[in-house]
């Protein structure tokens, strides 16, 4: 849209020019994000970002050791297999007492290092982020926990770990599948 048309909409050439500059700056940022070689467009935020990260890694947060991770049910119908049926309620119920995993919205499983849709043949260890601990202010139990380890959540949490110099989640792998959070790191190829 030209400056003349923007001026007609705003009744001010100065406002129209500012809109054009803002649009150009936004376009540059979008193009930079689409360029695989571009630097990520994220950074630390003080003090709230640091406090949030400390909470995530703290005793009431979502950083948890992946011990005896169970994959029994699928949360997403389109990821269902004969050996892992779709049953979101069963997954929610079981994940309140055991560590579990299941395919994310793109049907990728955290810890499936050989990309065969199973974790029974994998050795999953180390720490990663689970959905939530069901705790509120002061660590008060306000809901059932959901000890579900999602691939895509841990992919995006990796950017937090990089930004704040914290340990990275274990279980991530990249077989070139579409990962919805990949663009945050400047990679928009999938």
Phi and psi in degrees as a GROMACS rama.xvg file:
@    title "Ramachandran Plot"
@    xaxis  label "Phi"
@    yaxis  label "Psi"
@TYPE xy
-75.1496  162.274  UNK-2
-61.5259  -37.2509  UNK-3
-60.9102  -43.3529  UNK-4
-69.5144  -37.8381  UNK-5
-63.8916  -38.9927  UNK-6
-62.7755  -37.5601  UNK-7
-63.4171  -37.6441  UNK-8
-73.5825  -30.5178  UNK-9
-106.934  -12.9006  UNK-10
62.7757  21.0128  UNK-11
-151.501  115.247  UNK-12
-60.471  -33.5299  UNK-13
-65.9895  -43.3002  UNK-14
-65.9459  -40.2848  UNK-15
-62.0936  -43.5499  UNK-16
-63.5777  -40.4067  UNK-17
-62.8062  -40.0111  UNK-18
-63.3153  -38.8006  UNK-19
-65.6292  -44.7239  UNK-20
-61.8001  -43.7991  UNK-21
-62.5838  -41.2148  UNK-22
-65.27  -40.4566  UNK-23
-65.4623  -41.8798  UNK-24
-62.9783  -42.493  UNK-25
-63.3576  -40.5863  UNK-26
-63.4227  -40.8622  UNK-27
-61.055  -43.7919  UNK-28
-63.9166  -41.1601  UNK-29
-64.6672  -44.1044  UNK-30
-65.0188  -38.1702  UNK-31
-63.296  -42.193  UNK-32
-65.1535  -32.5278  UNK-33
-76.4191  -19.3499  UNK-34
-80.7985  118.712  UNK-35
-59.6474  -25.9395  UNK-36
-87.5518  -0.770847  UNK-37
-72.8176  148.704  UNK-38
-69.1139  145.948  UNK-39
-58.1216  149.85  UNK-40
-104.188  53.878  UNK-41
-144.47  163.656  UNK-42
-167.63  179.572  UNK-43
-73.3694  149.704  UNK-44
-126.364  120.854  UNK-45
-108.805  143.899  UNK-46
-89.9432  -13.816  UNK-47
-67.8481  -38.1915  UNK-48
-63.1796  -43.6754  UNK-49
-63.4922  -40.7786  UNK-50
-64.9519  -40.969  UNK-51
-64.5333  -41.6184  UNK-52
-66.7354  -41.2068  UNK-53
-60.2672  -39.1558  UNK-54
-65.4101  -45.7008  UNK-55
-56.0344  -42.6363  UNK-56
-86.4161  -7.04803  UNK-57
-82.1622  -178.662  UNK-58
-64.4681  -23.724  UNK-59
-102.927  3.90771  UNK-60
-87.2833  -153.375  UNK-61
-114.304  6.16639  UNK-62
-82.4167  119.196  UNK-63
-147.145  147.373  UNK-64
-72.1656  136.25  UNK-65
-87.0831  85.0394  UNK-66
-110.654  131.754  UNK-67
51.1167  48.1622  UNK-68
-68.746  131.198  UNK-69
-111.774  134.738  UNK-70
-122.237  102.522  UNK-71
-117.905  -38.6188  UNK-72
-125.483  161.272  UNK-73
-108.384  138.78  UNK-74
-84.4207  -28.6001  UNK-75
-109.563  127.439  UNK-76
-57.7838  -39.8529  UNK-77
-71.2321  -7.93438  UNK-78
-102.319  1.83339  UNK-79
-60.3015  141.425  UNK-80
-130.558  165.651  UNK-81
-58.4997  -32.8516  UNK-82
-92.2447  -9.69221  UNK-83
-138.524  88.28  UNK-84
-73.4134  160.291  UNK-85
-76.7125  121.3  UNK-86
-162.092  85.4218  UNK-87
-60.7079  -38.3877  UNK-88
-64.536  -42.41  UNK-89
-63.4662  -41.2585  UNK-90
-62.2419  -45.5419  UNK-91
-61.4343  -42.5389  UNK-92
-63.219  -50.9097  UNK-93
-68.5462  -35.9117  UNK-94
-72.5031  -5.17718  UNK-95
-83.3077  -11.831  UNK-96
-128.286  -17.4096  UNK-97
-130.043  154.731  UNK-98
-70.3325  130.978  UNK-99
-139.482  164.584  UNK-100
-143.134  162.485  UNK-101
-163.752  163.783  UNK-102
-61.1815  142.477  UNK-103
-78.3364  -168.96  UNK-104
-61.9051  -22.918  UNK-105
-97.7339  11.2428  UNK-106
64.8031  34.5384  UNK-107
-107.421  135.501  UNK-108
-108.299  128.2  UNK-109
-60.848  128.749  UNK-110
88.3842  0.582764  UNK-111
-86.3127  73.3279  UNK-112
-66.7083  -24.2823  UNK-113
-101.504  7.23785  UNK-114
58.1  41.3636  UNK-115
-109.245  8.53018  UNK-116
79.4993  14.5194  UNK-117
-136.171  158.492  UNK-118
-120.353  -5.07399  UNK-119
-60.0123  -28.9768  UNK-120
-96.5596  14.0551  UNK-121
-114.069  156.304  UNK-122
-107.593  101.755  UNK-123
-94.7906  126.782  UNK-124
-148.203  178.499  UNK-125
80.0683  -172.133  UNK-126
-103.949  151.41  UNK-127
-155.313  178.723  UNK-128
-97.8634  132.824  UNK-129
-103.213  174.134  UNK-130
-60.1943  -60.4646  UNK-131
-167.056  157.841  UNK-132
-95.1159  -3.57628  UNK-133
70.011  28.1162  UNK-134
-115.956  145.729  UNK-135
-109.626  -151.34  UNK-136
-58.3241  133.234  UNK-137
71.651  12.8231  UNK-138
81.0869  8.62336  UNK-139
-64.6538  131.03  UNK-140
-71.315  113.503  UNK-141
-113.249  -11.2657  UNK-142
-158.667  168.186  UNK-143
-66.8552  139.639  UNK-144
-68.657  162.048  UNK-145
-132.625  88.2177  UNK-146
-83.1718  48.8812  UNK-147
-96.537  123.901  UNK-148
-98.0058  108.613  UNK-149
-96.8627  140.891  UNK-150
-61.9601  -52.553  UNK-151
-65.3679  -35.1281  UNK-152
-63.7714  -39.79  UNK-153
-73.1655  -28.6919  UNK-154
-62.9504  -47.8284  UNK-155
-70.6185  -33.3051  UNK-156
-65.7831  -25.6221  UNK-157
-60.818  -36.1156  UNK-158
-66.1103  -37.0764  UNK-159
-63.8513  -45.6447  UNK-160
-59.5938  -44.7111  UNK-161
-62.1823  -45.6096  UNK-162
-64.6898  -39.1564  UNK-163
-102.779  8.28018  UNK-164
64.3148  37.133  UNK-165
-107.022  167.138  UNK-166
-61.0735  143.472  UNK-167
-85.0279  148.965  UNK-168
-68.182  143.433  UNK-169
-88.592  154.823  UNK-170
104.698  -5.02395  UNK-171
-78.4084  147.909  UNK-172
-152.577  162.257  UNK-173
-139.39  104.883  UNK-174
-103.023  15.9433  UNK-175
83.7441  10.0346  UNK-176
-70.6122  156.871  UNK-177
-61.9747  129.35  UNK-178
-127.574  116.186  UNK-179
-61.9692  -23.6988  UNK-180
-93.8351  -0.886678  UNK-181
-56.9418  -35.6477  UNK-182
-63.313  -25.4698  UNK-183
-61.155  -33.6136  UNK-184
-84.5238  6.33752  UNK-185
90.8847  8.19005  UNK-186
-110.616  113.183  UNK-187
-118.117  28.0212  UNK-188
-83.6785  -11.3004  UNK-189
